Amino acid sequence: MVQIVPRPRLDLPERLYRLDELGTNLWWSWHPRAAWLFRSLDPVLWETLDQNPVMFLRYLNPERLRRAAADPAYVTAYDAVMDRFDALTQDNATTAWVGRHEPALVGRPVAYFSAEFGLHPSLPIYSGGLGVLAGDHIKTASDLGLPLFAVSLLYRQGYLRQRLDADGWQLDVPAELEPWGEPTTPMLAPDGRPRLVEVAFEDPAHPVRLAVWVVQVGRVPLFLLDADVEGNPDWTRTISSRLYGGDKEHRLRQEIILGIGGVRALRAVGLDPAYWHGNEGHAAFHLLERVREHVAAGLPFAEAADRVRRATVFTSHTPVPAGHDVFAAEQMDRYFGHFWPQLGLGREEFLALGRHDGSGDGFNMTALSMRLSDHRNAVSARHGEVTRRMWHDLWPGTPPEAAPIGHITNGVHLPTWINDREQDLLDRHLPIGWRDRQEDPATWEAVREIPDGELWRIHQEAKGELLEYLREYTRRRWASGLLEPGQVVASGPFLEPGALTIGFARRFATYKRATLIFSDPERLARIVNNAERPVQIVFAGKAHPADDGGKRLIQEIFWRARDPRLNGRIAFAENYDMALAARLYAGVDIWLNNPRAPLEASGTSGMKAAANGAPNLSILDGWWAEGWAADAANSNGWGIAPDGGDPERQDAAEARAFYDALERQVIPRYYDGRDADGVPTAWVRTMKEAIRTNAPAFSAQRMVIDYIRQLYLPAALGEGKVPATARRA
């Protein structure tokens, strides 16, 4: 673990003084017994403060802490958690997974750059799947003992908080983060002042200064850069304030901070990565800064670029062309006119690094990343095929199937996403230490032997908690005078615990087709209103602030939820975040996903639902094309084959396929064949198969091990390091 500056200490009982230290390391968030230490002190306050231990300890009644310090049971639990926590600081060279299985990586850390990290709702510096995937990646690195430094920006206004107005239109409400109300700690220089690094925008004579903060994620430090520094011009101080806010120029400035500032921040705090991983093209400028360092050390550009390539991993997540950042040549002239001479390049040579067919004269960040990385991957097998077709022209004369881009299918951090009740159940039935071997399918064979009634009971409890959450959220908003009656109906207070409940929660982009299920409103009304076999659907998700098409989809669902024909069986859950997501994955009966193939790169929401025993009903695209088991006797869900026609025909055919699957397969399996205790045995068998087959194959542990063996080892041994004398602090 990196040495960090201690936060101001709270006035805690001496016997429990390390609760503050525990609360500032997000390790607690995926260890239920650690979370219990906070929650048990005041469950209501814990939920009111969004499970934020930093704020919680500051608002907690001191008398509760004094009572806990005198309670032998609490103190015993505290000591057990702190013993496990302390194991993080011990030498893991031989005991952790990496030390035992891939010792060549011990002492060779990777720098992992991402524009967002989804770690916990108390640190809202994420928007959706990309950030949550990055968060799961570094949590797993901590679990495995993989030496890793993560880099991003400290967004003081986070991403948007979502509110729907009376017409169902998404309002984008920024959050405001408090420096001492979140698990962030400033990095200080030896003289006690804030550790600062500089980056130049248009005028290299007047650089912008960046403060460096750190969040500890188990063994992994996440460094966050912040432009809100006294002395910076006012217009620069908000550059890092909001994730994905502003126009193209604002985005370019943020990516300069992330890439160039990120490299300089690691140098400034004395860290020396052996290899580097860019998570999507937003971080691509770290490649240019590293080339600049090599050139400053005396290498010509070609050799400097080659060294950077050998030590770089790049992951592309986006099969949609519009999802790749492209900046105008004029913008690059203004912001990099002072920079390319430091690379030993002229203007045209520099701009050629980011050139790609279809981008015009623009500078494409994915093209730059592909050109300056030797180790490249897409995030599912299907996405690998699409990505090779998109980018094969970067290697002239290379056919798509031979383009040097592999794939590693995404995975999810199971200790974060499997709900606590199910983890307790797995502790009773799976082999001891199953979390350490979660990527091994053999570990999960015992799921088949879990008594049907036990699994069904914990699922019903989780479902009840989800519906109670929706009712309570609606009640609070109504009591505050912020809802009109139509909004109440759309928020889900009338959902029933006995009805088959479908979940759909995604970023609301048009290609994800959130409203496909409404293609035949009359048929859908017959399905959801069946008196003996009712069905209900919970939607959630945010549209990008600039995506009016996505906002219109949300608005359509809002109005469908108010349609009397659907009888209150459609709900839209407002302000989708990691906390709501976890409730949905555990509480719905089945997960719906219907992207327009082949535009789903991977998808991870369905993986999380499956690990919680919610089978998928999804288009065979992205991860589900690999995850679906078609064997009728041991089915783990339902797969809908893409139609492949023109968009209008494709939508109509696939909507019919979803309706048919619901009426003929899903609904009968859920309601038929119940035993004397009301347990749907055939459905529970499908739940077990969803867990047994999908949890190991799509765990983040399997994913990171794949990265280690396929990409990290060759990158770490590529010897692309910069001489110490050339690094810029």
N, C-alpha and C positions, 0 to 999 in steps of 0.2 A: 504493500500500500504506500502511496505517496504521502510524505509528511505534509500536513496541512495546518494552517493557522487555526488554533482553537477558537470557537465561538464564545461570546460572553456567557459565563456560567450562570445557570439558574440557581435559585435558593432551594435546593432539593434536600431531603433528608440524607444524611451521610450514607446510610445503608443502601440508598437507591440513587446515589449521585450520578451513576452512569446512564440513567434513562435518557438524559439529554444527548449524550454521545450516541446512544443507540438510535434515537429519533432522527439524527442527521445523517445516518447511513441507511439508504433505502433497502438494505439487506432485510430489514424487519418486514418489508412489505410482502415478501414471498415466503415468510416463515410464520405460520399461524400462531405459534406459541409466543413469538415476539410481539405480534400485533395484539395478542390477548393482554399483554402487560399494560398496554395503554387503554384498550377498550374497556377492560374490567374495572378501571378506576372511575369511569363515568360514561356509560354507553351512550347516553343521549348527547352529551357534549361532543363525544368522539364523532358521531354521525353529523352533528350540526356543523362541525368544522371540517367536514369532508375527509375524515380520517387523516388529518395532518398533525403528526405528533409534535412538530415544532410549535405550532399555534396552541395545540392542546395543552402542553405543559405550561404555557404562559397564562392560560385562562383557567386552568384547573384549580379548584378550591384546595389550598395547601393542607387542609385537614384530611382530605382523602389520601394524600400522600403519606401523611403521618400515620394514619390507620394502616395503610398498606405496609409501611416499614415495620409495623408491630405485628403483622399477620404472618405466622410461620409458613402457611401454605403459599402466600404470595412471594415471600422472600425465597423459598425453595425454587419456585418457578423462575424467578428473576435470576437466581444463581445459575440454573441450568441453561437459560437462554444466553447469559453472558459468557458462560464457558464455551458455547458453540460460536458465539460472536468472536471471542478472542482467538479461536482457531484460525480465523481469517488472517491474522497478523503473523502467524507462524510460518516458518519456511515450508513451502509446498513443493519444493523441487522434486521430492520423491513420493509424497503422499497424495497429491492431487492427480486427477486423470492425466493431465498433460505430462507431469513428471514421470508417471508410470508407463505411459503409452507412447509419448512423442517427446522424449527428453531433448531432442535437438532444438525445441522451441523454448526451453528453459533459458532465461536470460536474453531472449530475442523478442522484445515486445513489438506489437503491432499498433500503429496509430489508426484509429477508426473514425472517419469523418462522416457526419450526417447533418443535414439541415434541421433535423428534428429528432427528438427522442421521447417516446412515450414510456414513461417509467411508473408514474403514479399520478392520480388526479391532483395531488397537492403541488405538482410541478407541471403546469399545463403548457409545456413547450413542444407540443405535438398537435397535429391536425387529424391524423388518421393512420391508415395501415403502414405507410412507410416509416413513420416515427415509432409506432408500436413494435414493428419488426426490429428496428434498430435497438429499442429498449430491451426486447427479448434477447437479442444477440449479445449485448454486453452483460446482461444478467447471467446468461449461460456461460459466457467467458469467465465470469467470476466463479460459478459453480465448478467449472472444469479446471480452474487454476491456470487459464490461458493469460499470459501477460499482455495487457491491452490498455491503451490510453484512448479515451474517446474525446471528441471535439465537436462543439456546436456553438450556438449563440444563446445568450440569456435574453429571452423575450420578456421584457417586463410587463407587457400587456398580453402575453401568452398568445393563444389563438383566440378565435371568437367564442363567446358564450352565445348560444342560440336561443332566441325568443321568437315565437310566432305571433304576429299581430292578429287582430280579429278577422282578417281576411285570409289568414294562413300564410302570409308572406314572411320569409325568414328575415329577422332583424339581427344584425351582427353587433353584439355588445362586447367590447374588449374587456378582458380581465385586468386587474391591477395587482401585480405581485409585490410583496413587501420583502426587502432584503433579509430581514430577520424573521420573516414569517414563513420561510421555505427552507429546505435543506441545502442552502448554498453558503459557501464560506469564501471570503476574498483571499486571494493569494497576495502575500506581502513580500516586498523586497527585503534584503538584509537590514536596511535602515528603518524598517517598520512602516514604510509608506506602501501604498498599493502597487502591486506589480503591474506595470504598463508595457504594452508593445505598441508599435506604430505601423500604420499602413497609409499609403498615399492614394488619393483619388485622382482628381484632375491636376492638382498642383503639388508636386513632390516637395516643394519648399514649405508647405504647410500640411504635414501629415495629420491624420486623425489618430488620437490615442485611444487604446482599448484596455479596459480593466479585465483581469482574468479572475474568474470565480471557479470553484470546484464543487462538485457534488460527488459524494462517495457512493458507489453502487456495489456493495459487497467489497470485493478486492479491487474493483475497477474505478479509477478516477475519471469523471466526466468533466472536462474543462469547458467553461462557457465564457464567451467573449461579449463584452458590453461596451457600447460606444457612449453611454451616458456618463461621461467623465467631465468633471469641472475643468474648464479651460478650452474644451472643444467648442467650435462654433455651434450656435443653437441648432442650425439646420442638420448638423451631423448627430446630435445627441439622441435622436429618435430612430436612427437607422436600424438599430438592432432591437427596437422596442416591440415589434409585432411580427409574428410568423406569417409569411406570405401576404403581408400588407403592402400597399403602394403599387406603383407602376413598374415598368420594365427597368427603368433606371434605378429605382429603389432596390429592386431585386439584384441588379448587377452589383450595387454597393454591398449588399448583404453577402453576396457570394465572394467578393473580394475579402471581406472580413473573415468569412469562414475559411477560405482556402489559404490565402496569403497570411492573414492574421493568425490562423490556427497553427501553421507551421512555426511562426515566430513565437507564439505563446509557448509551445512545447520546448523550443530552444531556450526561451527565457527562464523557464522553471527547471531547466537542467535535465530534460528528458531526451532520450536518444533512441527513437524507434529503429528497429532493424528493417522493417517493411511497413507498408502503408495500404490502407483499404478505403477507397472512396465509395460511399453508399449513394449511388445515383449521381448524376452530373452536376448537381448543385455545388459539390465540393471540388470541382475540377481544377480550380486555380491553385490548389496545393501542389499540383504537378509542376506548374510553371515556377512556383517559388523554389521548389527543390531543384529544378534544372538550373535556376539562377544561382543557387548555392554552389553547385558543381562548377558552373562557369566561373564564379568568383574564385574558386579554388584552382583555376587554371586549365580546366578542360574545355575543348571545343564543344560547340552545341551538340553535334551528333553523338559524341561519346557521353556527354552529360545526359542527354535524353535517353540513351541506351541504358545507362545505370539506373535512371529513374524507372524505366519500363521494367527492368528485371526485378525490382523490389516493390512493384505495385500491383494490387488487386483492384479490379473495378467491377461493380455490380450494377447492371441496368435493370430497372423495374417496370419500364414503361413501353408497352407495345403501341401506344397511341402517339402518332407523330407530334401532335400539339403538346404533348406532355414533356417534350425535351426543350430545355431552355436554349433560345437562340437570341443573340444580341446583335444589334445593327453594327455595321462596320464603323459608322461615325462614332458610336458610343465607345467601341474598342479603341478608336483613335484617341479619344479624349482621356480615357482612363488608363491606357496602356502605352501611349506614345512615349512616355518616359521609361517604360519597363522593357520593351523588346530590345533596345540596345544593350541592356544588361544580360540578355540571352545571346548576344552576338548575332542577332537577326535583323533583317530589314522588315519593313511593314508587310510586304506581300508574303514573305516567308512566314511571318508570325500569323497573319490571318489565315494562311493555308492550313495551320494546325487545327483550326476549327471549321474548315470548309466541308460541306457535305451536300450531295445532290438533294434538291428539295428545300434547302435552306437559303438559296439565293446567295447573296454576298454576305449573309449573316454568319456570325461566329457561333457554331453549335457546340455546346458544352459536352454533349455525349460523344461527338466526334473527337474532340480533344482528349477526352478520357480514354476512348478506345485506342487512339494513336499513341498515348504515352503510358499504356499499361500492357504488360505481357500476359496477365492472368485475368481473364474476363469471364463473366458468367451472367446468364439470365436466371430467372427464379422459378422455373418449372420446365418440364420437358417440352411442353407445347410452346411456352414462351421462348425457349431456346431456338426452336424452329423459326418463329416469327422474327426474333432478334437477328438471327443470321441472315434472313432475307432482307431485313432493313439496312444492315450495315456491311454486307459483304463487299460492297464496292470500295470500301476503305483499303482493301487489299486487291488491287487491280488484277483482273484475270482469274480471280478466285470464285468458283461457283458458290451459291449460298450454302450448300450442305458442307462445304469444306472451310467456311469462315472460322477462324480460331476463337470461337466463343462457345463455351460449354454451358452447362446449367447445374445449379444446385437448388432443388426445390425448397421453398421456405418452410419454416417450422415455427412452433409457438412454445413459449416457456411454460411448461405444464404446471410447475409450482405456483405460478402467478394466476393461471387461468382456470385450473380445475378448482371448483368451489370447496370450501373447507369441509363440508359434510362428506363429499365424495372422497376427499383425501383421507379422512378418518376411516371411511369404508375400505379404501384401498390398503391402508395401513393394516387393517385386520385380515385381509384376504390375499394380498400380493406378497411375494417374498420380502423378507426383511431387507431394507436398503434399496427398495425398488427405484427410488428417485435417482440413485447413482447409476442405474442400468436401464433408464427409461427408454433408450433408443433400441433396446434388444427386444424383438417380438416375443421371445420366450418369457420375458418378465411378465407379460400381460396375459398369458394363457389362462391364469387362474381367474380372470374376470368371468369366464364362462361358469365358474363354480359359485359365484356370489348368489345367494338366495334371491329369487325374483322379488320377493316382498321387501327385502332390505333396500334394493336399488330403487324400486318404485316408491317406497316411502320417502327416501331422501330427495328424490326428484319432486315429489308432490310438495314437500316442505319448501324447496327452492322456488317452485312455481308460485306457491302462496306468498312467499316473500316478494317476488317480482310484482305480483298484482297488488299487494299491499303498498309497495313503493309507489306504483303509479297512482293509486288512490290518494296516498298521503301527499305526494307531490302536487296533485291537482287540488287537494284541500288547502294546502298552504298558499298556493298561488291564488285561489279563489278568495281566501280569507284576507289576503293582502290587497284585494281589489284590482288585481291585474288581469283577471280573466272575465270574458263574457260567457254567457251560457253555451253558445256554440263551441267555444274553445274547451269548455269542460267536457262536453260530449266527446270531442275528438281526442282527449287526453287519456282515455281508457279507464274511467272509473267503473264502467259497467261490465267489464270482462269477468268471465266466470271460471272458477278453478277446475270445473269438470269438463270444460270444452277443449277439444284439440286446439292447441295454440301454436301458430306458425310465427317464427321470428324472421325479420328482414332488417338488417342494420348495416349500412354501407355509407361510403361517401356518395353523395348524390350527384353523380355524373350521368349524362344522358345515356352513355353506352351500357350502363349497368341496369337500365330498364326497370326501375323500381315500380313503375305502374303497369307492367305487363299483365299482372294478375287481374287487372280491371278491364282487360280487353273485351270481355263479354259480361257486362254488369248483371244481366238477368241470370246467367248461369251461375255467376259467383254468388248472387243473392240466394239462389236455391241451395247452394252448398253450405253457406255459413248459417242459414236459418233452419236447417233440418232440425226438427224438434228433438229427435232421438239421437242425432249425431251432429251436434253443433260444432262449428269451426270459427275461430277468431284469429286475427292477424295483428301483430304488433310491429310497427315500423319505427325506425329511428335512424338518424344520420344527419349530417350537415352538408350543405353545398358550399363550395368555395365562395368567398365574398364577391368575386367578380363573375361568378357563373350563374347568370340569370336563368339559363336553361335548367340547371339543377334546382334552383329555387322554385321554378314553375312546377317541377315534379313534386316537390314537397307540398306546394299549395294544392295540387290536384289530390294528393292523398288526404290532406286536411279536409277538403270538401267531400271526398268520398266517405270519410269517417262520419260526417254529419248527415249523410244520405239516409233518410228513414228506411229505405228498402234494405239497408244493411244492418239495421237494428242494433247499432252500437257495438258491432263486432269487429270494427276496424279502429285501431288506435295509432296515434303518432306520439311517441315519447320524445319530449323536448330535450334539448341540450345533451346530445349523445356525447359521452366521454367514457373513460376506462371503467369508472364505477358502474355506470348504467350498463355498459357492455357486459361486464362480468355477471350482472343480474340476469341479463337476457340469455347469455349462453347457458346458464344453469337452469333458468326457469321456463324456457319455451320447450315445446315437445319436438319440434322439427324446424330445421333451418332451411330457408329459401334463398336461392341465389340464381339469377337468370340474366347474366351478362350477354351481350351480343358477341358470340365467338367470332374470331379468336382474340378478343380484346381484353380478356381477363389474364393478366400476367401470371398471377398465382392465386391471390386471395388467402387470407388467414382467418377470417371470422368463422368460416365453416369448420376449420380445423379445431377451433376453440369450442364450438358447439358440440362437435362430435366427441371430443375428449370428455365433455360433460354428459354424454349419453343422449344428445339430441341428434338424430340422424339427419343427413342432408337430403333435400329434394332440389337438385341443382343441374344446370347445364353442364355437360361434360367439356369443360374448358378449365384452364389453369390447373390448380392442384387436384380438383375433383376428377379430372380425366385420369389421374394416377391413383386416386384414393378409393374410387367406387369399386366395390366387390359385387359383381353381377350375379353371383350364385344365388338363386332364389332361396335355397335352404339356409344359407348363411349370409343373407344380404345385410349390408351395413348402411343402407339408405337407398335412394332412387336417383338414377341418372337419366337425363334427357339429352338425347343426341341432337347436336345442332342441325338445323335444317339445311343451311348452306345456300338458300336462295337469295333473291333480292331482299332488302330490309323489310319491306311491307309484307311480303310472303313469309319471310322468316319469322316475323313477330306473330303473325296469325297462326302459323303451324305450331310454333313452340308454345304459344298460349294454350292451344287446344291440347297439346301433349301434357302440360301441367294440370289442366282441369281433369283430363282422363286419369292421370296418375293419382290425383287426389281422390277422385270418386271410386276408382276401381281397386286401388292398392293401399294407399295411405290410410284413408278413413276406415275401411274395413279392418285393417290390421290393428288400428288403435282401439276400436270399439268392440270388436268381436273376440270371442275366445277368452273371456274373463273367468278367473277361477272363483272359488267360494269367497275369497277375500276382496274380490273386485280388481285383481291384478291382471292386466292384459298380457298374458304370457308370451304370445307371439311378438307383441310390440317390445316387451322387455328383452327378448332375445335379439331383436334388431338393435336396441340400445347397447347391449353388451358387445355386439359385433362392431358397432361404431367406435366404441372405446377400445376394444381389443386390437382392431386393425389400424385405426387412424392415429391413436395416441403415440405409439412408438415411431411409426413411419413419418409423422409430421410433428415430432417434437423438435424444439430448438436445439436440444442436445444432439440429435442426429444431424441437424443442419450444420451446427458449428463444427462437429467432428468431420463432416464432409468438407467444409471450408479448410480445416486444418490439413487434411490429408491430400486434397486435390489442389489447393491454391496456396495456403499459407506456408507450407513447408518449402515448396520451390521458391516462393517470393522471399522468405526469410533467408534462404541460402543463396540468394541472387547477388549478395555483396554489393548492394547499391548505396551504401552509406556515404555520407558526406564527411570529409575530414573536419575535425573539430575546429580547426582554425578558420574555416570558411562559414561557420554557422553564425547567423545574425541573431543576437539576443533582443 
